[in-house]
Amino acid sequence: MLSSAAVVPAPVSRSKTLGIPCRYGLLVLVALGTNACRARSSQPKGAVMAGDIGLENIVTTIKAFKIGVSGMYSKNPDVKLRVGPEPTLEGEQVLFVDYPAPTNDPAGRDTWCDAEATDWSAGHAVSFRVKPDHAVELSVSFFDRNAVAYTSWFDLQGGSWQPVRISFEQVRPNPYFQRPDAKVGFPIDVTEVRGLAFAPHDETPGHLIVSKIVLSR
């Protein structure tokens, strides 16, 4: 689904792009011009929830971090990925991401995670917990079965765990980029989703910890 094309835009400011690496090592770059980047802040934000996801709300696991960094990618070797236990989550295996300051590569801080469960139609949202070391805006993106790119942006606080939720009823197609083969205008179709990508949007290096990613009610 994600490997049919690699779209490379004209060079733009490093902080004005969202890059989505695909599972086969190609790259789809979503170019955001200056005006589009300013407009992004007016887009509806994803939900940063209080409390926990709740075991009773989990339908299935989309990505668990139990087998090292298998199924996770970043095209930039300066993005360091590792998996290990997190004491504050009762020893749950989590993903640790160390990312550099932005460079001229617009996709230089993005991380792609293959989905272990690709049919998301039994749930209503993607949920996970994330802990950044400082306040940051985080984008989360995926392609649905129609090859339409969907993106949510989250304003996160530094130093604490925050559950986030991407509701399939509320998420909207990325307003700045769609692939040529995207069937825009069709309802969202999550019966086959190969994975998701996330990227920080700030001007400094940083550190993220990401819990397992689940399909939730």
N, C-alpha and C positions, 0 to 999 in steps of 0.2 A: 504493500500500500504506500509506503513512504519512499520507495526507492526508484520511482518511475522517472524522476527528474531532479536535477540539482539546479536551483535557480540562484544566480549570483547577481545582486543589484549593483548599480554604480556605487562607488565609494561614498560613504556618508560618515557623519560624526560618530565616534565610537559608542556614544551613549544613546544613539537614536535607532538602534536595531535590536531585533530579537532573532536569535538564531536557533533553529530546531534541528539537531542532528538526528538522522534517521538510523534505523537499526542495522542497515547495511553499510554504514560508514559514509554515505553521501550526506549532503548538507542542504537544507532548505533555509535560505536566509530571508527573513522578513524585514524589509527595509522600512524604517520609520523616519520620514523627514522631520525637520525641526517643528513644523506646524503640527504634524501628526503626533509627535511626542508630547507637545503641549496639550493637544486634545485628549491624549490618553488619560490624563489625570481626571477628566470629566466622565470617563467611562465608568459604568457601575463596577464597584470593587467586589471581589469575592468575599465570602463571609469568614472573618476571623472570629471563632466562637469562644465563648467562655466555657471553662470546664473541659471535659474529656469527650472523646468520640462515643464511648459507650459500647461495650461488647454486644449488647442486645441490638445495636443498630448495624452491625457488620454483616453483610451478605456473603462476601468472599474476599480473599486477599488478592490484590492486583500485583503487588510487588513486596515480597519479604526479603530481607537482607540476611539470608542464612548461608549462602554459598559464596562468600567473598564478594568481589565486585563483578561477578558474572552477570551479563545482561545490562551493564551500565557503561556509558561511554561519554567521553568528552574529547573533542578533536584537539584540545589544547593540553599538552603534557604538563603545563603549569597548574592545571586544575587537578588537585590530588583527591582521589577517592579511596576511602577505606571503609571497612565494615568492622564493627566491634560492639561489645555489650555496653549498654547505657544504664548505670546504676540508678538514676532517677526514674527510669521506666522499668524497674524491677528486673534489670538485666536483659531487657529486650535487645536483640541485634538491630542496630541502626546504621544508617549511612552517614559518614562524616565527609564533608566537602570543604576543602580549603581552596578558595579561588583568588586569583591575583587581581591587581588593579586592572581596569580596562585598558586595552591596547587598540591598535588600528584594526584588529580582527573583530568584526562585529559579533561573531559567535564565539568569542574566546573564553567565555565563562559559563557556557551552557552544559547541562548534564541531561543525557537521555537515559530513560529506564525502560527496558522491555517489559511488557505486561505478561505476567504468568497466566492470568485469566483475561481473555480478549473479548468475551461477550459480557458487556456491562448492562444488558437490558433488564436484568432482575433487580437492579438497584435504582436509586434516584440521584446519587451523587458520588463523587470521589472524595475521600477524606484521608487526612494524615495529620501528623503533628510535626512542627518544625521549630527549631530553636536557633536563631541567628545570634551572632556575638554582638551585633549592633543593629540599630533600626535600619530597615532596608525595605524596598519594594521588591516583591518577588512575583515573577510571571510564571504561570503554569499553562502548558499548551498540549493539545492532542489533535489528531486527525480522526474524524469519524469515518464510517464506512463509505460515505460519499466523498471522501478526500477533502472535506471542508475543515479548515483549521479553526479551532476554538481556543480562546485564550482568556484566562482570568488573571487579574492583578490583585495582589494582597499587600497591604501596608502592615509590616510586622514590627513589633517592638524588640529591642535587643535584650538578651540575657534571660529569656523565659520561654517555656514551651507554650506554643499556641496551636490549638487544633484549627485546621482550615477545611473548608468544604466547598467543592465545586458542584453546584446543583445543575443537573441537566436541564431543568426547567428555566433556569436563570442565565446560564452561560450563553454567550452570543458569539457568532462567527467573528474571527479577528477582522477588525475594520480596516486594516492597513495592508493585508496581503492575503491572497488565496492562490493556490496552485492552478495552473491552466486546466487541469482535469477535475477541479472541484465542482460538484453539483450544487452550486449555491441556490438557495431558494427552497430546497427540500427540508423537511423537518430533520432535526438531529437524529442520527441513527448510530446507536452505540452497540449494535450487535457484533461489530468487529472493530476493535480498537487495539492497535499493535503496541501502544505504550504511551508515555508522556514525557515531556521535557520541562525543566524548570531553569530559570536564570535569574540572578540578582541584577538589580538596576540601581547602581550607585557609582561613586567615583573612587572607591577605596577597595583594597583587598579585604577579605573577610572569611568567615567560617560559618557553615551551616551544619546542623544535625537534623536528619530527616528520619522519622519513624517509618514503620511499614505503611504502605499505601493500600487502602482498602476501598471496596465498593460498599456503600452504605445506603440505608433506607432514607 
